[in-house]
Every structure is written in C-alpha cells, then in structure tokens.
Amino acid sequence: MTVRLAVLLSGTGRTLQNFVREIEAGRLDARIQIVVASNARSFNAEAVRQAGVPVEFVERRRYESVEAFSEAITAVLDRHEIDLVVQAGLLQKYLFPERLKGRVLNVHPALLPKFGGQGMYGHHVHEAVLASGDTESGCTVHITDEEYDHGPIVLQRRVPVLPGDTPETLAERVFEAECEAYPEAVRLLAGRLGPASVG
C-alpha cells in the first residue's frame, strides 16, 4: 500500500528532504500529498513544488490562537486524501481533529519521556542531554496527542554521547538516526492502520 502523507514543518525542511530521498530510492512506499509550512522565511518551497508536491503556508503569527492556527492547517489537509500526517520539525502545537487521532506522527531528538515537553526542541534538547551527563541519546517517533512530546511510542533509535560532544555534533548524530527511524515508523504504522481517506 502506498501511504499518502501530509508533512507539517516550521524549519528548512531537512526531514522532508529525507522523506523525498527515501521515496525516490524506493525504500518507502509513500506519496507526499501536501506540505504545510508555518514559516515562509525559513522554508524554500520552490524545490518541493518543482517535484510536483503542493506547498501551502499557514503562518502561526497570522492567527490569534493555537485553535485558529490548527483549524487553518486542518482546512488545508481536508483538501487532500491522506493516511498519515508527519510533523517534520513543526515548532507550533497542532490541535488535530478527532478523525486524525492515531494518524499524526512526530519525531523528537531524544529518548522520550526524557528531555521532552514545551520548549524542548532543537539545541535545547541536546544541551540538556549533555548537561545531564547521560552517555546515550537518540530519537523517538511517537503518535501525538494533546500534550507536547507525548503519546504512544512507535520506535526509538539510540546513539552514543561521545566525549567532547557539543550540541551541534550530538545533533548531527541524532539526526542521522532520525533519517532511518522516521521512514521506518511510517512503514510500521501504515501497515497497522491500513488504508484510510482523510480529507
């Protein structure tokens, strides 16, 4: 089954690019139906559009509340047939409708439940891991719920914390693990859920 994806992001799109590479290489049987970006200043949509994937911007700063922002994202998703929503560095909270429950994934750059929660993203996570003295970190792909970095874990990948690591070097090692873990989680969840038409 070709799983139909919606991708939500706030940053430059590195995780999205990884999904595109996995699909083009034949390692992930998926099709990206729509990309929704919350920050027009950080994401260059042209390359994605040239690949035939529609991109829409729903910028958080244009909405008075997280509820209004979320409703705007859902309105975009409803115009497309999708099976799974993958959050690929979405830094704002998305309050998804009940019909998408169990179908929204997130990847977090640590081994949840450690180093998660509001404000724990990007370098903040890696700085906290290093400050803790932990000897390993990694990434977690989970099904999202109403709380930050919470919900059933689909899978985790572990990486060592090396002597002399900086937040930047640890981040690169964790991102490499994410590049393997996130597509694998999509394959696992797609197999469990079966086909669905959300839209």
C-alpha angles and dihedrals in degrees: 000000000000105000115219113222138198113197122207119193145160104189139054096304103249092143090048090051089053091054090050091052092048091050094046091049091054094242094115122044096213143114124212106226099180140358118210115194124191097197120051091185097062103036123071103207098181098086091049092048090049087057088058098256116131116233127198129183120223104176116201093214090064093063128072096215142022087244093058091044091051093048089053091053091048090051089057093047091049090065091064136059106242138166101188137020114213119197106213103185098326103169096189126072116258115204100202125198122258092256089065094051109132091015102082116089132192133186119214123194096231140051102275138246082040119075096008136121139077113340093015103118138116117347092358089069096048092046089053092049092051092045090052093058092232114162095214140036133167141150137291128209111199142166107254128235134172095296129075113264092353136121138077113330115235096186144329134212121204128213129181123253103228129209109267094022118156124199087260097052092044091048091056092051092048092047090054088055090048090054089062100034101049098055089043090053090051090053092049096047095043089055092051097045100042121203120334135169112219110178 
